[in-house]
Amino acid sequence: MRRRGSHPLLGVSLGLLLVAGLGFASPSQGEEEERGAGVEGDAGPFECPARALVAEDDAGLLRVYDGIRKGLEQAHLPRVCREDLDGTGEVLDRLEKEPPVLLFVIGRVAAQRLGKRLTAVPRVYVDTAWDVNGEEFPPAPEPVAPAAVVRSVLKPVHVAEILRELTGGRPAGRLSWEASTPALETLAEDVALAAGFRPATGEEPGVLLHLRFGMGETPAPLSGLLERARAERRLLLSDDVGHWRRGVPVLLLPDHRLLGRIAADAGRRLLAAPDPPRVILERVAVSELRVDLNAARDLGLDLPVPFLAGADVLRGPRRAEGR
């Protein structure tokens, strides 16, 4: 049974993996398209008192923004509009002339482009990360008050737990990966160790792992791993929401929309905080498990029924032709 945590925003128990007790998700959930609200940067300060900075066209970032927007609506807080940072500085110049009452900074690149501007505005930095040997990667920002840092930080043990369930609890097996950075290499090794796997060498059978770390981080190429998975009939696990419905059977993702709601609540607390200004730190481990049965079938894999029962989103098999 997966361990469970809690967060005061919801007033209910949150799963570290948010899967225990949820049962099967409907096929319609699995077919849901990733949607992000349109850019609303031209709206004035009266229409959108709060703003959200986004620097990349990334599915995870858009899901976080959607969670922030809905969280503010439910709490009857100021409406938020999205601002896409293009690197020219024009958006930040405009916001300095008409400062928002609250600013959400989504992802590492947006935080870098913001830099030390708009420091008088209450800011909420939202990001995802991995715990690599006790250190967060990518590193968390260190803003000056008034600000909040909200991060979903997952550990190798979270991936290891999924791998153990997929193998029926058997520690034997081998794990392969493509590492684009030294930190990714270390993380994959930690995952293998926590799950009782041995790092694979050459063409040995086992599980293929594709990790991206955080929103906006450049992942290792997926095409080569997909080709290997098909040729060797191997399981492929990824943490990149952009690969949903693109051939990857199992995705362990940060729950981006829930992370956005938690960030919205941090914004509420910033606005309600008395003087002097403060920095709120919020680190959570909220994630969701997605399983694509179509991709598993294409790879010739049979996934354990107890594992499928724990999926947050389950994309069912395609209907046979003529039915």
C-alpha positions as CSV (number, residue, x, y, z in Angstrom):
1,M,0.0,0.0,0.0
2,R,1.4,3.4,-0.9
3,R,2.0,5.8,1.8
4,R,-0.2,8.9,2.1
5,G,0.4,12.5,3.0
6,S,-1.8,15.5,3.6
7,H,-2.1,19.1,2.8
8,P,-4.2,21.7,4.7
9,L,-5.5,23.2,1.4
10,L,-7.7,20.2,0.7
11,G,-8.5,19.1,4.2
12,V,-8.3,15.5,3.1
13,S,-5.6,13.0,2.8
14,L,-3.3,13.3,-0.3
15,G,-1.4,10.3,-1.6
16,L,2.3,10.8,-2.1
17,L,1.4,9.1,-5.4
18,L,-2.3,9.9,-5.2
19,V,-3.3,6.5,-6.4
20,A,-4.3,4.4,-3.4
21,G,-8.1,3.9,-3.2
22,L,-8.8,5.8,-6.4
23,G,-9.5,2.7,-8.5
24,F,-9.7,2.8,-12.3
25,A,-10.0,6.1,-14.1
26,S,-12.5,6.1,-16.9
27,P,-11.3,5.8,-20.5
28,S,-12.6,9.4,-21.1
29,Q,-10.1,10.7,-18.5
30,G,-7.3,8.9,-20.3
31,E,-8.3,10.5,-23.6
32,E,-8.4,14.0,-22.1
33,E,-6.4,16.5,-24.1
34,E,-3.9,18.7,-22.3
35,R,-5.4,22.2,-22.4
36,G,-3.9,25.5,-21.4
37,A,-5.9,28.7,-21.2
38,G,-5.0,31.2,-23.9
39,V,-2.5,34.1,-23.4
40,E,-4.3,37.0,-21.8
41,G,-1.4,39.4,-21.5
42,D,-3.2,42.3,-23.2
43,A,-5.8,42.4,-20.4
44,G,-5.5,45.4,-18.1
45,P,-4.8,45.4,-14.4
46,F,-8.5,45.7,-13.6
47,E,-9.5,42.7,-15.6
48,C,-6.5,40.6,-14.4
49,P,-5.1,41.8,-11.0
50,A,-2.9,38.7,-10.8
51,R,-0.4,37.5,-13.5
52,A,1.3,34.2,-14.2
53,L,4.7,34.2,-16.0
54,V,5.4,31.3,-18.4
55,A,8.5,31.0,-20.5
56,E,8.0,27.8,-22.4
57,D,5.3,26.0,-24.4
58,D,5.3,23.0,-22.0
59,A,2.3,20.8,-21.2
60,G,3.3,20.6,-17.5
61,L,3.6,24.4,-17.2
62,L,0.1,24.9,-18.8
63,R,-1.4,22.4,-16.4
64,V,0.1,24.2,-13.4
65,Y,-1.3,27.5,-14.7
66,D,-4.7,25.9,-15.1
67,G,-4.6,24.7,-11.5
68,I,-3.6,28.2,-10.3
69,R,-6.5,29.7,-12.2
70,K,-9.1,27.3,-10.8
71,G,-7.7,27.6,-7.3
72,L,-8.0,31.4,-7.3
73,E,-11.5,31.1,-8.7
74,Q,-12.6,28.7,-6.0
75,A,-11.1,30.9,-3.3
76,H,-12.8,34.0,-4.8
77,L,-9.3,35.6,-5.2
78,P,-8.2,38.0,-8.0
79,R,-8.4,36.7,-11.5
80,V,-5.1,35.6,-13.0
81,C,-4.0,35.9,-16.7
82,R,-1.0,34.2,-18.3
83,E,2.0,36.2,-19.6
84,D,4.4,34.5,-22.0
85,L,8.0,35.7,-21.6
86,D,9.8,35.8,-24.9
87,G,13.1,36.9,-23.6
88,T,12.8,40.5,-24.9
89,G,11.8,42.0,-21.5
90,E,8.7,43.8,-23.0
91,V,6.3,41.9,-20.7
92,L,8.3,42.7,-17.6
93,D,8.6,46.4,-18.7
94,R,4.9,46.6,-18.9
95,L,4.3,44.9,-15.6
96,E,6.7,47.2,-13.9
97,K,4.6,50.1,-15.1
98,E,1.4,48.5,-14.0
99,P,2.4,46.0,-11.2
100,P,0.0,43.1,-10.5
101,V,-1.3,42.5,-7.0
102,L,0.1,38.9,-7.2
103,L,2.6,37.3,-9.5
104,F,3.0,33.5,-10.2
105,V,6.3,32.4,-11.7
106,I,5.9,29.0,-13.3
107,G,9.1,27.0,-14.1
108,R,12.8,27.5,-13.9
109,V,13.3,29.6,-17.1
110,A,10.5,32.1,-16.1
111,A,12.3,32.6,-12.7
112,Q,15.6,33.2,-14.5
113,R,14.1,35.7,-16.9
114,L,12.3,37.5,-14.1
115,G,15.6,37.8,-12.1
116,K,15.4,40.6,-9.5
117,R,12.7,42.6,-11.1
118,L,9.2,43.2,-9.5
119,T,10.6,42.3,-6.1
120,A,8.0,44.5,-4.4
121,V,5.2,42.4,-5.8
122,P,4.2,39.3,-3.9
123,R,5.5,36.4,-6.0
124,V,4.8,32.6,-6.0
125,Y,7.5,30.5,-7.6
126,V,6.2,27.1,-8.8
127,D,8.3,24.3,-10.0
128,T,9.0,20.6,-9.9
129,A,12.2,18.8,-8.9
130,W,13.9,15.5,-8.0
131,D,15.7,14.7,-4.8
132,V,19.2,13.6,-5.9
133,N,21.2,12.4,-2.9
134,G,19.4,14.8,-0.6
135,E,19.8,17.8,-2.8
136,E,17.0,19.2,-5.0
137,F,17.6,19.3,-8.8
138,P,17.1,21.8,-10.3
139,P,18.0,23.9,-7.3
140,A,15.2,26.0,-5.7
141,P,15.1,29.8,-6.2
142,E,16.0,32.0,-3.2
143,P,13.7,35.0,-3.6
144,V,13.4,38.0,-1.3
145,A,10.2,38.6,0.6
146,P,7.3,38.9,-0.1
147,A,7.4,35.5,-1.9
148,A,6.6,31.9,-1.8
149,V,8.4,28.8,-3.2
150,V,6.1,25.9,-4.0
151,R,7.8,22.8,-5.3
152,S,6.8,19.2,-5.9
153,V,9.9,17.2,-5.0
154,L,9.9,13.5,-5.9
155,K,12.5,10.9,-4.7
156,P,14.0,7.8,-6.3
157,V,11.9,5.7,-3.9
158,H,8.7,6.9,-5.6
159,V,9.9,5.5,-9.0
160,A,11.2,2.4,-7.3
161,E,7.9,1.7,-5.7
162,I,6.2,1.8,-9.2
163,L,8.9,-0.5,-10.6
164,R,8.5,-3.0,-7.7
165,E,4.7,-3.1,-8.4
166,L,5.3,-3.7,-12.1
167,T,7.6,-6.6,-11.3
168,G,5.4,-8.1,-8.7
169,G,7.8,-7.2,-5.9
170,R,10.7,-9.2,-7.4
171,P,14.0,-7.4,-6.9
172,A,15.7,-9.1,-9.8
173,G,15.9,-7.1,-13.0
174,R,17.9,-4.6,-14.8
175,L,17.3,-0.9,-15.5
176,S,18.5,1.1,-18.5
177,W,18.4,4.8,-19.1
178,E,19.8,7.6,-21.3
179,A,21.5,10.2,-19.2
180,S,21.8,13.8,-20.5
181,T,23.4,15.2,-17.3
182,P,25.5,13.9,-14.4
183,A,22.6,14.6,-12.0
184,L,20.3,12.5,-14.2
185,E,22.9,9.6,-14.2
186,T,23.0,9.8,-10.4
187,L,19.2,9.8,-10.1
188,A,18.8,6.8,-12.4
189,E,21.4,4.9,-10.3
190,D,19.6,5.8,-7.1
191,V,16.3,4.6,-8.6
192,A,17.9,1.3,-9.6
193,L,19.3,0.8,-6.2
194,A,16.1,1.7,-4.3
195,A,14.1,-0.7,-6.5
196,G,16.6,-3.6,-6.2
197,F,17.5,-3.4,-9.9
198,R,21.0,-3.7,-11.3
199,P,22.1,-1.2,-14.0
200,A,21.9,-2.9,-17.4
201,T,24.8,-3.1,-19.7
202,G,24.7,-3.7,-23.5
203,E,21.5,-5.3,-24.7
204,E,20.4,-6.9,-21.4
205,P,16.7,-7.1,-20.9
206,G,15.0,-5.0,-18.2
207,V,13.2,-1.7,-17.7
208,L,13.9,1.5,-19.7
209,L,13.7,4.8,-17.8
210,H,13.3,8.2,-19.3
211,L,13.4,11.1,-16.7
212,R,13.1,14.8,-17.4
213,F,13.4,16.2,-13.8
214,G,11.3,19.3,-14.0
215,M,9.1,21.5,-16.1
216,G,11.0,23.2,-18.9
217,E,14.1,20.9,-18.4
218,T,15.4,19.5,-21.7
219,P,14.9,15.7,-21.6
220,A,17.2,13.1,-23.1
221,P,15.9,12.0,-26.6
222,L,13.0,9.6,-26.3
223,S,13.0,8.2,-29.9
224,G,16.0,5.8,-29.2
225,L,14.4,4.4,-26.1
226,L,11.1,3.9,-27.8
227,E,12.8,2.0,-30.6
228,R,14.6,-0.2,-28.1
229,A,11.4,-0.8,-26.1
230,R,9.6,-2.0,-29.3
231,A,12.5,-4.1,-30.5
232,E,13.1,-5.8,-27.1
233,R,9.5,-5.8,-25.8
234,R,10.6,-3.8,-22.7
235,L,8.7,-1.6,-20.4
236,L,9.4,2.1,-20.7
237,L,8.6,4.5,-17.9
238,S,8.8,8.3,-18.2
239,D,8.1,11.4,-16.1
240,D,7.4,13.7,-19.1
241,V,3.7,14.6,-19.6
242,G,4.5,15.6,-23.1
243,H,4.9,11.9,-23.9
244,W,1.3,10.9,-22.9
245,R,-0.4,9.1,-25.7
246,R,2.9,9.0,-27.7
247,G,4.0,5.4,-27.1
248,V,5.1,5.4,-23.5
249,P,3.0,2.9,-21.4
250,V,3.7,4.2,-17.9
251,L,4.1,7.8,-16.8
252,L,4.8,8.9,-13.2
253,L,4.2,12.7,-13.2
254,P,4.0,15.5,-10.8
255,D,0.3,16.3,-10.3
256,H,0.6,19.7,-12.1
257,R,-2.9,20.9,-11.5
258,L,-2.9,20.1,-7.8
259,L,0.5,21.8,-7.6
260,G,-1.1,24.8,-9.2
261,R,-3.9,24.8,-6.6
262,I,-1.4,24.6,-3.8
263,A,0.4,27.6,-5.3
264,A,-2.9,29.5,-5.5
265,D,-3.3,28.9,-1.7
266,A,0.2,30.1,-1.1
267,G,-0.7,33.3,-3.0
268,R,-3.7,33.7,-0.8
269,R,-1.5,33.4,2.3
270,L,0.9,36.0,0.9
271,L,-1.8,38.5,0.3
272,A,-3.2,37.9,3.8
273,A,0.2,38.0,5.6
274,P,0.8,40.8,8.0
275,D,3.9,43.0,7.9
276,P,6.8,42.4,7.8
277,P,6.9,40.5,4.4
278,R,7.9,36.9,4.6
279,V,9.0,34.0,2.4
280,I,6.7,30.9,2.4
281,L,8.4,27.6,1.6
282,E,6.1,24.7,0.5
283,R,7.6,21.4,-0.5
284,V,5.2,18.6,-1.4
285,A,5.3,15.2,-3.1
286,V,2.2,15.2,-5.2
287,S,2.1,13.0,-8.3
288,E,-0.1,11.0,-10.5
289,L,0.3,7.7,-12.3
290,R,-0.9,7.3,-15.9
291,V,-1.1,4.0,-17.8
292,D,-1.6,3.8,-21.5
293,L,-2.8,0.2,-22.3
294,N,-2.6,0.9,-26.0
295,A,1.1,1.6,-25.7
296,A,1.6,-1.4,-23.5
297,R,-0.1,-3.6,-26.0
298,D,1.9,-2.2,-28.9
299,L,5.1,-3.1,-26.9
300,G,3.7,-6.6,-26.2
301,L,3.5,-6.0,-22.4
302,D,1.0,-7.4,-19.9
303,L,0.8,-5.1,-16.9
304,P,-0.3,-6.6,-13.5
305,V,-4.0,-6.0,-12.7
306,P,-3.2,-4.7,-9.1
307,F,-0.9,-2.1,-10.7
308,L,-3.6,-1.0,-13.1
309,A,-6.0,-0.6,-10.3
310,G,-3.8,2.0,-8.8
311,A,-3.6,4.2,-11.8
312,D,-5.0,7.8,-11.6
313,V,-5.5,7.9,-15.3
314,L,-6.0,4.7,-17.4
315,R,-6.2,4.9,-21.1
316,G,-8.2,1.9,-22.2
317,P,-7.5,-0.3,-25.2
318,R,-8.8,0.8,-28.6
319,R,-12.0,-0.7,-29.8
320,A,-11.7,-3.4,-32.4
321,E,-12.6,-2.3,-35.9
322,G,-16.3,-2.7,-36.8
323,R,-17.5,-2.4,-33.2
